[in-house]
Amino acid sequence: ASDRSRGLAPRGVAKSANCARELVKRGWLPNLILTSDAARCLETLEAMCDAEGALRGVNIRIVPEFYDVTHGDEASGKKSKKSISKLVTHALEDSAPPSANAVQTILCIGHNYGFEKAASRLTGKKVTLKTGDAAVLRLKKPEKFKSENDGVMWGKEAFEEGAWALEEVVRAPKGKADE
């Protein structure tokens, strides 16, 4: 099978489910989920939704380009940061609900090393992500990006290097498949 159609291993399913539980336990419930169309990303999302039913009610958008732009950028992360930022901004400009102004928390499901490097560039800190981990980022100065109705304006300026703080890396606890 091609890399794009390769499924998630049992260890990945367990880690994805555990990561979802940890995120919800910490109060990090997204109101928009963006995911690559690769089989293992869609299976990650399914495992997360199975583990935490609250995720099933979240608006989900498939972003096929996440697959293409996040591979092979191991050196600097500049390409991944720019591409991911552009794709997130484009997805938010889409007219489908929720409107960009209503989106406060986004969960992106994608591939490494691209997402790891993008998180590092957005925060200015080295971020290391393994299977089933989640980097939780927060805008450092959200007031700078508020719209007139208190939503976040998700323009390219919101994705400047260093505009984000790393809240934490949620490391999925070991699951049954890891034992």
N, C-alpha and C positions, 0 to 999 in steps of 0.2 A: 504494500500500500504506500501511497505517497505520504510525505510528512504531514501534509494538510489533512489527510483523511485518517491519520493514525489516532487510535482511541486512547483514552486515559487508562493507565494501569490501575489495578485495585488500590495500590498505595496512594495514588493521586486522588481517587474517589474519596477515600477515607480522610485524607488531609484537607480536601476541599470542603467536605461536610464539617469537619472540626473547625476549619477557619471561619466558616459561616457562623457557627455557634459562638465562637470567640468574638467576632465582630458585633453580632447582635447583643451579646452579653455586655459589651463595652458601650453600647448605645450608638454604634456606627451603622445605622440602617440607611441605605441609599434611597433616593427617590428617582434615580435613573441608573440603569445598568447598560454599559456598552461592552460588547464582547466581539472577539474575533469569530469568524465563521469556521475556524478549524475544529475538527471533531472533538479534540481533547478540551477545547475551551467551552464548547457547547455542553459537553459532559461535565465539566467543572461547574458550570452554571446549574445544570440539572441536579448535581449532588448537593450544591449549596441550597437550592430551593427545597429539595427533599428534606434536608436537615433543619432548615428554618423556613417554615411556611410563610412568614412575613415577607420574604423575598418574592414570593409568587405574585404579589399585588403590585410590584414595582414595574414601571415602564421599562421595557427591554428593547434595545436597538442593536441589530447585528451590523458590525462594521468590518466588512471583509478586508479592507485595507490594513487593519491592525496586523494581520498576518504578514503582509508584504513589507511593511515598513519597519518592523521591529527585529528582523533577523539580520545578522551580519554587521551590527553596529557596536561591536564589543570595545572598540578603541576609545571613543570619546563620549558617545551618547548624544552628541549634538544632533545628528540626523533623527534619532528616535524621539528626542524631546520635541523637536520642531514638528515632526510628522504626527506624533500623538496629540500634541497641543492643537494642531490644525484640524485633525479629525474630530477631536472632542468639540472644538468650537463649531465646526460644520454640523455635527450631530445636534448640537444645541440650537442652531439656527433653523433646523428643520421645523416645519409648522405643526408637526404632530405634538400632542400633549405629552408630558407637561411642557409648558412654555419655558424658555431659557430662564426667565425671571423667577420661576417657581423652583428651579433646581438648586438645591443647597449642597447635596452630597451625591457624588458619582462613584460608582464601582466600575472599574475597567478591568476586563479579563482578557489577558493577552499572553505574550510570549517573552521569554528571556533570550538574550540579554537586554533586549530593547527597553522593556519596562523598568528593569533595574537601573539601567543607565539613565533613562529619562528622569526617574525619581531622584537620582543622584544630582543631576543637573538642575532640576527644579528647586531642590532644597539646598544645594551647595554642600551636601554631606554625602559620604559614601554610603550607599544603601545596598545591602546584599539580600537577595530574595531567593528562596529555594522553593521547591514544589509545595504548593498549598499555602504559601505565605502571602501576606497583604501589607503593603506599605500604606499607612494612613497619613495623608498630607493635609495640611490646613493652610489657607492663605494667611500670610503674615499680617497684612493690613486689609482685611475684607472691606472696611469702610471706603477704601479707595475704589472699589469695584461695585458699589451699590447702585442700583437703578432707582428711579423715582418711587417705585412701589416696594422697595426694600429687598428685591431679589438681587442676585449676583449677576453682574454684567460679565459674561464669559467671552470677552474679546481676547485678541492675541496678547494684549498687555497683561492679562491675568496669568499668562504662562511665561512671563519673563524669568530668566535664570535667577534663582535665589528668592523668588517671590513667595515661596512656600516653605513651611516649617515641617519637619518630620515629627509627627506626633508619636508614632511608634511603628515598629514592624511587628505585626501580629504573626507569631509563629504557631502554626497549627499544632496542637498537641498530637502525640502519636495516636493513631487509630488502630482498630483491629488488624488491618492489613499490615501494619508496621511491627506488630508484636511478634 
